[in-house]
Amino acid sequence: MKRYGKYIKPYLSAFILGPVMMIVEVVGEVMLPAMMADIINIGAANRDIPYMITKGIMMVIMAFTMMVGGMGGAYFAAKAAMHFGRDLRKDLFQKVQKFSFANIDSFSTGSLVTRLTNDITQMQNVIMMGLRMMLRAPGMLIGAVIMAFTMNASLALIILIVAPILAIAIGTIIRIAFPRFELMQKKLDHLNSNIQETLTNVRVIKSFVRGEYEEERFSESNEALMEAGLNAFKVVIIQMPIMTFAMNATVIAVVWFGGNQILGGSMPVGDLTAFTTYVTQILMSLMMLAMVLLQSSRAVASSRRIGEVLDTEIDLKDDDAVNKDKVVTDGRIEFKHVSFRYYKDNHEKVLDDIDFTIEAGQTVGIIGSTGSGKTTLVQMIPRLYDVDEGEVLVDGVNVKDYCLHHLRNGVSMVLQKNVLFSGTILENLQWGDEHATEAEIRAAADAAQADVFVSSFPQGYETELGQGGVNVSGGQKQRLCIARAMLKKPKILILDDSTSAVDTATEAKIRECFRTTLRHTTKLIIAQRISSVMDADLILVMEEGKVVGMGCHDELLASCHAYQEIYDSQMDREVGA
Amino acid sequence: MDEARIARLEKKYSRKATEKMGPGPGPGPGRGPGRGGARMPGGKPQDAGRTIRRLFSYIGKDKWKLVIFIICIIVYTVASLAGSYMLRPVINNLVSEDGSRETLFRSLVMMGCIFAVGIIAQYLQSRIIIVVSQNALKKLRDDLFRKIEKLPVRFYDTNNHGDIMSRFTNDVDTVGEMLNNTVNQLISGAITIVGTFALMVYTNIYLTMITVIMAPLMILAGRAVAGRSRRYYKQQQAALGTLNGYIEETVTGQKVVKVFCHEEIAEEEFSYLNHDLCRKQIKAQFFGGIMGPVMGNLSQVSYSLTACIGGILCVLRGFDLGGLTIFVNYSRQFARPINEISMQVNTIFSALAGAERVFDVMDREPEPADKADAVSIIDKDGCFYYEAAPGAGGLSAEYAAVHGSRMKGAVTVEHVTFGYVPEKTILKDVSLYAKPGQKIAFVGSTGAGKTTITNLINRFYDIDAGRILIDGIDIRDIRRDDLRKCIAMVLQDTHLFTGTVRENIRYGRLGATDAEVEEAARMASAHSFIMRLEHGYDTMLEGDGANLSQGQRQLLNIARAAISKAPILILDEATSSVDTRTEKHIERGMDRLMAERTTLVIAHRLSTVRNANAIMVLENGEIIERGDHDDLLAMHGRYYNLYTGLCELE
């Protein structure tokens, strides 16, 4: 709870005014029946028409005041809750922006998005409801009880009996129903994932003729959902009749005992009507309280999920960096006995004692089978993860001593999972350099062999890309990503399997451009194809987290068994050998 | 943040938000009930009468239950009216000179009885409708599912999954909402309004005038508020959609954001959208929130006026106190059923629109039925035999010769022309022949029509011109299910099901033994990695096998195809995600798999197709080169260029 203080403070007045305004409404609601009783008990009994008119006008004024109170309450509650949500959402988003790769890995993307969207909305709604109900329900309860007791204490005892019974009954229903609804939700999720699966797998289902089998499976989970639904609803539908029962029983009791008092002359008849109104109000506010509690329990879950993100420790910071002003100038890379694992409790190291040096301006190929640690290795250079042992140096300075911004501006990386954002091609390329001139953008696109196809689009660089770049082919997407990375004019350029969908001829052209335009940039190229790395200055062969071969193509072909195997698997023996 | 950027942001995301509003929100795990309201209560239903009749067929079979249901509603509404009216004689008895405890007691007992009947009826009606509606919803979902199972693949091409999902979830839900509440509230609301009004007139005509004046006022006020509320709510939802879209895109690309040090810009843009949302939210929530106070307190005004004028009438006209008591109660409750009914109208509209969207799917044309005399293929312990349809029909006589013979798996494609849409031909006059047991490979750019050919062979789509024969039988004369059973497919997009590894492999042949499952896994070189999984073959796969690498998923897909003993095998980029070294290792298993089966292979990597009996090079739907590897290289054509890396496969 403490963490939310800072979101309440700036809007404290709204947070206070909201419930206070609601109190105006409650006070009126409690007062009106008493005034009505006065009209009957005093006005009608004494045949005092002016008194009745005065009271009537007062009641109407009261009703309008209540309306103002209610509207004000709604306004301040909305204002408070929405600002709260806005600020919380902003902090949450900023927190996510500060996340390291390891932090991002520990949450799934989907769950992060849900926390930023659904969970915040959920909290906003509950806060708003809370502000409006917080004082209203208990206020009405207390007010009505007080009025009832001052009016007729002995009759009010009935409420003391009925209210707890009703509270217990509602509580029991909620306690039984809640887990049943949770179960129903689970069955619903199950059914939905069943449908989802069928939709995506429809070709498999059809080709293996498993339609009936799937229908059975669906029917089973559908049946289970219905059962769960019936089970849950069966319980909650008791609530309304119980409520009606409590209300009616109380009214009858009040009329019976009150009636006797009236007959005995110890109670004015007008109080009877007022009294039944108070009884209704008390029972209603009990229901309302139950609702509020139920709703808040959902917000608690959301709050916990939001807290998890806010409390996540950013495990990669540059606060202790000693060389904050240093920028990457040459692009020399050194790995000194580097070891790394993603999860600290894992035995197997993803990188195991890696040790090598890359001179500035060199082109380095990295090759090895899936899972051998190639991607992990290069991610150490822009310090996307921190090494467990050893150190990574760029231009002779430990990457941990750089300011992250400077380091990452000097190291450009094309990730394996390429992402383009919705917007024009131009906007996407500008990610590399916001202020790049058109000529610069064209030059980079040209080097990445992207200008050819971009120019062929009717709208050229103004072509809109769908989210994730859905309207360009895989190879085109990769070339755009390379152009984007080149625009940063980095000292070190890393391509993580970024030309896999580009044909060999185009890829060769890109490599040729690297040689000419990026002569002074250190280039690291991860590839599946031998042909992509064959002419590199240096090739690293990786296997199970270790560098098992290092050298140029001919050297490795002569000495490195793993390299030979990869070579053999790709080259046509008749042609190649 | 400069204005140009703001304008760009607005343009970009408002467009996206409206796109998203269209087909309804996509499904997703963890979608809480809160987001259900994201879709606006949809458009007006087209043919309400027909839809209602059709919906009725889902609840109509329990006619007697419905009759009891309606009787119950009437009973409890009337009971609550009557019960509250009883207060009048009770109070009049109390204030009269000869008031007695006996009369009071008798009246209260009667009142109690009336209430008791009402409560029982109230419980019964909700109990009945729950059972009826839950059953109806189940049947609706079952029917919908059974229907989509039978729809042709074309349906899935043209409808996005989110949209189909939302018919199962949102649309069925709105129908459920209507069944659960609407009927009950409409009937009881109508009775309450009419009954209350009648009782009011009967009790006191002058006081009724107050209600007659106040009621339209309240309805007008309610409408004014509701109209604004709806308008701002729409704006709020659009802004929320925009912001959520921004969040989704940014967080999904978070790693790229970091690599490009783009965090600050992202925060700025986010902040702008966030503030915009907040402004709109406050408006929407305010107008949504004042509905209650405005309506409730107008009721209080009506109550106050009634109390005051009623009191005066007591004095001047001798109006009875009991009458006044029940009248103030009535006047306060009068607005409630009116509001309820007007709110139900929205529910009904969106439910009918939802039902229409569900029925729309049910009315789609399913895959055409098999011909009456289509040839069957019988699976006898992994050997497939033809069986001509009995009877003296022309076709069965035509294929009588194959009756009882074993399926060999010769595939003939004769002058096939096909397009997914009439305007665009994908395959032009394609012909080819695969002898039983041969391996035929297809090579060509994306969109050249490779996958299309395989989709035609198992009749995912029916051809426009030409014909496809298996062992000389036109595939349109074979029962579709039987045809598909004897063609095993491995698709590029790996699809696995929630369940254990074993279950997933067994999907290829449900009757397979555990030993056969392992045998198939070995053949696909999947056995060794499966054994390294935590629970081996019993490891649960969730969400399309998210815990496996893409290459591993492909191996499981191959194993699934291997276990079915189908004589024809289609491999569509089956090993594209397996690295070349691993591919080399699994080569022998693949060779065994392909031996004795007619195999059609589509591959990006030319090394995989080298040893095919024939390689077809496709371009723009035509076979431009054909022959084996050596022939094609000697030809120095397209294949040669591809093989030597001179041109792009994209």
Boltz contact constraints between the chains, C-beta under 6 A:
constraints:
  - contact:
      token1: [A, 36]
      token2: [B, 307]
      max_distance: 6.0
  - contact:
      token1: [A, 39]
      token2: [B, 307]
      max_distance: 6.0
  - contact:
      token1: [A, 39]
      token2: [B, 311]
      max_distance: 6.0
  - contact:
      token1: [A, 43]
      token2: [B, 311]
      max_distance: 6.0
  - contact:
      token1: [A, 44]
      token2: [B, 311]
      max_distance: 6.0
  - contact:
      token1: [A, 44]
      token2: [B, 314]
      max_distance: 6.0
  - contact:
      token1: [A, 44]
      token2: [B, 315]
      max_distance: 6.0
  - contact:
      token1: [A, 47]
      token2: [B, 315]
      max_distance: 6.0
  - contact:
      token1: [A, 49]
      token2: [B, 312]
      max_distance: 6.0
  - contact:
      token1: [A, 52]
      token2: [B, 308]
      max_distance: 6.0
  - contact:
      token1: [A, 52]
      token2: [B, 311]
      max_distance: 6.0
  - contact:
      token1: [A, 52]
      token2: [B, 312]
      max_distance: 6.0
  - contact:
      token1: [A, 56]
      token2: [B, 308]
      max_distance: 6.0
  - contact:
      token1: [A, 59]
      token2: [B, 304]
      max_distance: 6.0
  - contact:
      token1: [A, 60]
      token2: [B, 301]
      max_distance: 6.0
  - contact:
      token1: [A, 60]
      token2: [B, 304]
      max_distance: 6.0
  - contact:
      token1: [A, 63]
      token2: [B, 297]
      max_distance: 6.0
  - contact:
      token1: [A, 63]
      token2: [B, 300]
      max_distance: 6.0
  - contact:
      token1: [A, 63]
      token2: [B, 301]
      max_distance: 6.0
  - contact:
      token1: [A, 63]
      token2: [B, 304]
      max_distance: 6.0
  - contact:
      token1: [A, 66]
      token2: [B, 297]
      max_distance: 6.0
  - contact:
      token1: [A, 67]
      token2: [B, 293]
      max_distance: 6.0
  - contact:
      token1: [A, 67]
      token2: [B, 297]
      max_distance: 6.0
  - contact:
      token1: [A, 70]
      token2: [B, 293]
      max_distance: 6.0
  - contact:
      token1: [A, 71]
      token2: [B, 290]
      max_distance: 6.0
  - contact:
      token1: [A, 71]
      token2: [B, 293]
      max_distance: 6.0
  - contact:
      token1: [A, 74]
      token2: [B, 286]
      max_distance: 6.0
  - contact:
      token1: [A, 74]
      token2: [B, 289]
      max_distance: 6.0
  - contact:
      token1: [A, 74]
      token2: [B, 290]
      max_distance: 6.0
  - contact:
      token1: [A, 75]
      token2: [B, 286]
      max_distance: 6.0
  - contact:
      token1: [A, 78]
      token2: [B, 282]
      max_distance: 6.0
  - contact:
      token1: [A, 78]
      token2: [B, 285]
      max_distance: 6.0
  - contact:
      token1: [A, 78]
      token2: [B, 286]
      max_distance: 6.0
  - contact:
      token1: [A, 78]
      token2: [B, 289]
      max_distance: 6.0
  - contact:
      token1: [A, 79]
      token2: [B, 282]
      max_distance: 6.0
  - contact:
      token1: [A, 82]
      token2: [B, 278]
      max_distance: 6.0
  - contact:
      token1: [A, 82]
      token2: [B, 281]
      max_distance: 6.0
  - contact:
      token1: [A, 82]
      token2: [B, 282]
      max_distance: 6.0
  - contact:
      token1: [A, 86]
      token2: [B, 274]
      max_distance: 6.0
  - contact:
      token1: [A, 86]
      token2: [B, 278]
      max_distance: 6.0
  - contact:
      token1: [A, 89]
      token2: [B, 274]
      max_distance: 6.0
  - contact:
      token1: [A, 90]
      token2: [B, 274]
      max_distance: 6.0
  - contact:
      token1: [A, 93]
      token2: [B, 270]
      max_distance: 6.0
  - contact:
      token1: [A, 94]
      token2: [B, 267]
      max_distance: 6.0
  - contact:
      token1: [A, 97]
      token2: [B, 263]
      max_distance: 6.0
  - contact:
      token1: [A, 97]
      token2: [B, 267]
      max_distance: 6.0
  - contact:
      token1: [A, 104]
      token2: [B, 254]
      max_distance: 6.0
  - contact:
      token1: [A, 109]
      token2: [B, 251]
      max_distance: 6.0
  - contact:
      token1: [A, 109]
      token2: [B, 252]
      max_distance: 6.0
  - contact:
      token1: [A, 112]
      token2: [B, 251]
      max_distance: 6.0
  - contact:
      token1: [A, 113]
      token2: [B, 247]
      max_distance: 6.0
  - contact:
      token1: [A, 113]
      token2: [B, 248]
      max_distance: 6.0
  - contact:
      token1: [A, 113]
      token2: [B, 251]
      max_distance: 6.0
  - contact:
      token1: [A, 114]
      token2: [B, 30]
      max_distance: 6.0
  - contact:
      token1: [A, 116]
      token2: [B, 247]
      max_distance: 6.0
  - contact:
      token1: [A, 117]
      token2: [B, 244]
      max_distance: 6.0
  - contact:
      token1: [A, 118]
      token2: [B, 32]
      max_distance: 6.0
  - contact:
      token1: [A, 118]
      token2: [B, 34]
      max_distance: 6.0
  - contact:
      token1: [A, 118]
      token2: [B, 35]
      max_distance: 6.0
  - contact:
      token1: [A, 122]
      token2: [B, 34]
      max_distance: 6.0
  - contact:
      token1: [A, 195]
      token2: [B, 168]
      max_distance: 6.0
  - contact:
      token1: [A, 197]
      token2: [B, 497]
      max_distance: 6.0
  - contact:
      token1: [A, 199]
      token2: [B, 161]
      max_distance: 6.0
  - contact:
      token1: [A, 199]
      token2: [B, 164]
      max_distance: 6.0
  - contact:
      token1: [A, 201]
      token2: [B, 495]
      max_distance: 6.0
  - contact:
      token1: [A, 202]
      token2: [B, 156]
      max_distance: 6.0
  - contact:
      token1: [A, 204]
      token2: [B, 495]
      max_distance: 6.0
  - contact:
      token1: [A, 207]
      token2: [B, 458]
      max_distance: 6.0
  - contact:
      token1: [A, 207]
      token2: [B, 484]
      max_distance: 6.0
  - contact:
      token1: [A, 207]
      token2: [B, 489]
      max_distance: 6.0
  - contact:
      token1: [A, 209]
      token2: [B, 481]
      max_distance: 6.0
  - contact:
      token1: [A, 209]
      token2: [B, 484]
      max_distance: 6.0
  - contact:
      token1: [A, 209]
      token2: [B, 485]
      max_distance: 6.0
  - contact:
      token1: [A, 211]
      token2: [B, 149]
      max_distance: 6.0
  - contact:
      token1: [A, 215]
      token2: [B, 146]
      max_distance: 6.0
  - contact:
      token1: [A, 215]
      token2: [B, 149]
      max_distance: 6.0
  - contact:
      token1: [A, 218]
      token2: [B, 145]
      max_distance: 6.0
  - contact:
      token1: [A, 219]
      token2: [B, 142]
      max_distance: 6.0
  - contact:
      token1: [A, 222]
      token2: [B, 138]
      max_distance: 6.0
  - contact:
      token1: [A, 222]
      token2: [B, 141]
      max_distance: 6.0
  - contact:
      token1: [A, 222]
      token2: [B, 142]
      max_distance: 6.0
  - contact:
      token1: [A, 226]
      token2: [B, 134]
      max_distance: 6.0
  - contact:
      token1: [A, 226]
      token2: [B, 138]
      max_distance: 6.0
  - contact:
      token1: [A, 229]
      token2: [B, 134]
      max_distance: 6.0
  - contact:
      token1: [A, 230]
      token2: [B, 134]
      max_distance: 6.0
  - contact:
      token1: [A, 233]
      token2: [B, 130]
      max_distance: 6.0
  - contact:
      token1: [A, 237]
      token2: [B, 126]
      max_distance: 6.0
  - contact:
      token1: [A, 241]
      token2: [B, 119]
      max_distance: 6.0
  - contact:
      token1: [A, 241]
      token2: [B, 122]
      max_distance: 6.0
  - contact:
      token1: [A, 241]
      token2: [B, 123]
      max_distance: 6.0
  - contact:
      token1: [A, 244]
      token2: [B, 119]
      max_distance: 6.0
  - contact:
      token1: [A, 245]
      token2: [B, 119]
      max_distance: 6.0
  - contact:
      token1: [A, 248]
      token2: [B, 115]
      max_distance: 6.0
  - contact:
      token1: [A, 252]
      token2: [B, 108]
      max_distance: 6.0
  - contact:
      token1: [A, 252]
      token2: [B, 112]
      max_distance: 6.0
  - contact:
      token1: [A, 255]
      token2: [B, 90]
      max_distance: 6.0
  - contact:
      token1: [A, 256]
      token2: [B, 108]
      max_distance: 6.0
  - contact:
      token1: [A, 259]
      token2: [B, 94]
      max_distance: 6.0
  - contact:
      token1: [A, 259]
      token2: [B, 104]
      max_distance: 6.0
  - contact:
      token1: [A, 262]
      token2: [B, 94]
      max_distance: 6.0
  - contact:
      token1: [A, 263]
      token2: [B, 99]
      max_distance: 6.0
  - contact:
      token1: [A, 269]
      token2: [B, 94]
      max_distance: 6.0
  - contact:
      token1: [A, 269]
      token2: [B, 95]
      max_distance: 6.0
  - contact:
      token1: [A, 273]
      token2: [B, 325]
      max_distance: 6.0
  - contact:
      token1: [A, 369]
      token2: [B, 579]
      max_distance: 6.0
  - contact:
      token1: [A, 369]
      token2: [B, 581]
      max_distance: 6.0
  - contact:
      token1: [A, 370]
      token2: [B, 579]
      max_distance: 6.0
  - contact:
      token1: [A, 405]
      token2: [B, 261]
      max_distance: 6.0
  - contact:
      token1: [A, 408]
      token2: [B, 261]
      max_distance: 6.0
  - contact:
      token1: [A, 409]
      token2: [B, 261]
      max_distance: 6.0
  - contact:
      token1: [A, 413]
      token2: [B, 259]
      max_distance: 6.0
  - contact:
      token1: [A, 419]
      token2: [B, 253]
      max_distance: 6.0
  - contact:
      token1: [A, 419]
      token2: [B, 256]
      max_distance: 6.0
  - contact:
      token1: [A, 423]
      token2: [B, 12]
      max_distance: 6.0
  - contact:
      token1: [A, 431]
      token2: [B, 260]
      max_distance: 6.0
  - contact:
      token1: [A, 467]
      token2: [B, 249]
      max_distance: 6.0
  - contact:
      token1: [A, 473]
      token2: [B, 650]
      max_distance: 6.0
  - contact:
      token1: [A, 475]
      token2: [B, 650]
      max_distance: 6.0
  - contact:
      token1: [A, 503]
      token2: [B, 648]
      max_distance: 6.0
  - contact:
      token1: [A, 503]
      token2: [B, 649]
      max_distance: 6.0
  - contact:
      token1: [A, 504]
      token2: [B, 645]
      max_distance: 6.0
  - contact:
      token1: [A, 505]
      token2: [B, 645]
      max_distance: 6.0
  - contact:
      token1: [A, 505]
      token2: [B, 646]
      max_distance: 6.0
  - contact:
      token1: [A, 506]
      token2: [B, 648]
      max_distance: 6.0
  - contact:
      token1: [A, 565]
      token2: [B, 581]
      max_distance: 6.0
  - contact:
      token1: [A, 566]
      token2: [B, 581]
      max_distance: 6.0
  - contact:
      token1: [A, 569]
      token2: [B, 580]
      max_distance: 6.0
  - contact:
      token1: [A, 569]
      token2: [B, 581]
      max_distance: 6.0
  - contact:
      token1: [A, 569]
      token2: [B, 584]
      max_distance: 6.0
  - contact:
      token1: [A, 570]
      token2: [B, 580]
      max_distance: 6.0
